[in-house]
Each structure stands twice: as structure tokens, then as C-alpha cells.
Amino acid sequence: MAFSKHNVHYESDITRFIKELKQKNPKLEEQQRAGRALLWDKSPLDLDSRKRAEESRVKQQAYVYQNKV
């Protein structure tokens, strides 16, 4: 559905800015992917070691700051 045929070649300021930024720094997308991989992409979990860690966890008392007397 075309809204108007008058503004077919319109490009917003933000779109132009991003295009210029990518032209100035061609490795930008690659750097963004590397940063995302560093912070968000995690390696698959080892289920055996996770189960072992959960089983070896020491149960915490209900109120941690109260000493058992």
C-alpha cells in the first residue's frame, strides 16, 4: 500500500546518518557483532557440570545475618 507517490525518494535524517556512518567506517557492523558476541552470545551449557554444581550447592539459612546459637 503506497501512501504517496510524491515522497518515493524521501530519506530521513537518521537513515542518511546511518548510511554515512557505515560508509565512513565499513567495519562497523563487524565490530557490533563482535561486541554482541562478547556480551550476549553464550556457549552451550554442559548439563553434567550444571547438575553437579546444583547438587553441591550449600543450602542457605532463611535469614543470613542471624547467627545460629
N, C-alpha and C positions, 0 to 999 in steps of 0.2 A: 504494500500500500504506500504509494508516494504521496507525501503531504503537499509538496510544492515542487514545481519544476524550475522555479526561479533560483533556488539555492542548492542546485545539484553539486556545485563545486565548492561549497562552503566548507571551511575547515576552522575549527575552534582554536582559540589561542593555546589551550592545553595540548591539543593534538599537534599543533605546529611546534610547540616547545619540546614535546617528547621526541618528535621526529628529528629536530635539530640536535637534541642531546644524544640520540643514538648515532647520528652522523658524526658528531664530534668525538664520541667515544664508542667505537664499534664493539669493544669487548664488554660493554655494559651488561648485556643480558647474560653473558657467560659468568661475570662476576656476581650477578644477582643469584644465579642458580647455585654457584659455589657457596654463597652465604646462606642460602636456604638449606642446602645440604648440611652445612655445618651446624645450623641451629635446629632444624626440624626433621630432616630425614634420619631416621634411626635404623640401626641394623636389626635384623630379626632376633627375637628373644630365644635364648636357649631354655627350653621348657624344663629340662632336668635341673639345671643350676637354679632356676627360679623357684622350683618346687623345694629344693634343698634349702634355699635361703628362707622361704616362708616357714618351713618346718623347724628351722634352727632359731627363729626369732624368739626372743625372750619376752614373755608377757609383761606388760607394764601395769603397775598398780593404778587404781582408779584416780587417785589424787597424788600426783607425782611429788609435790612439795611436802607432803606429810611423811614423817619418818615412822617406820614400824617400831613400836616399843614393846 
